[in-house]
Amino acid sequence: MNTYKNIFNPLVWLMPLLLAAFVTGCGGGSGGGSSVSTTVPGMGTGTGAGRGPAPVVLGAAGNFAVLAKSAVSTTGTTAITGNIGLSPAAASFITGFSLIADASNVFSTSALVTGQIYASDYAVPTPSTLTTAVNNMLTAYTDAAGRAPDYTELGAGNIGGMTLAPGTYKWGTGLLIPTDVTLNGGPNDVWIFQVAQGITQASGARIILAGGALSRNIFWQSFGAVDIGTTAHMEGVVMSQTSITLRTGASANGRLLAQTAVTFDGNAVTQPAL
């Protein structure tokens, strides 16, 4: 009689299934010192369509491949695909580009730039447009710096060779990228890197995107200077409270937003779509 009662008792059937589900959910994967599992969503706000935090809103700053406050300079044969903006410094602090003033004096052009170049002393409406863009740049920087982190002090500030899932990563030190780093995620996934000091990317080191990840969804927020080494390749929006320097032959697919100067030396920069 008890046997028949147990057959029709739903707990008899459900308990093994519930226990198995609990064990599977707590397994956590194998992990590893060189990667953060790409099966674990970030703990940030979330976009609803992807993993990791919500993207940082750039506002008018997103209209520029390069945006700086004090100077933009180049030596060598640099190629910028996208707009350059400088404010509050004047056009005289944009050097090495051989600027050609448009008849309207609203912008200038250069053989090195596929786009337009704007400075604070150009004709209306450029000064107010740049003021808005710079203010939006500062707001975006503050937003990125203030996000709740999913991972802290990963690799003690050295992420060389790692494969990183979407999420918000925070360091109380500088960040070293001595060898290639892979960001593995889909086109709606977001990465935010919060760095309390500077970012140093070694010569030849590359940021590699996998799984459909997009440069526009990657944000590098750095309190200190950002130094991208010779022939290195960067992906994403670089936001520095100080300067950004690309060494000879380095390239970037993204945006370079500096609160002081951006310096080039024979580089290629392409502004991704918003």
Secondary structure, DSSP 8 states (H G I E B T S, - for coil): -HHHHHHT-HHHHHHHHHHHHHHHHT------TTB--TTS--SS---SSSSSS-----GGGGG-SEEESSEEEEES--EEES-EEE-SS-GGGEESS--EE-TTSS-EEETTEEEEEEETTSSTTHHHHHHHHHHHHHHHHHHHHHS--SEESGGGGB-TT-EE-SEEEEESS-EEE-S-EEEE--TT--EEEEESS-EEE-TT-BEEEETT--GGGEEEEESS-EEE-TT-EEEEEEEESS-EEE-TT-EEEEEEEESSEEEEES-EEE----
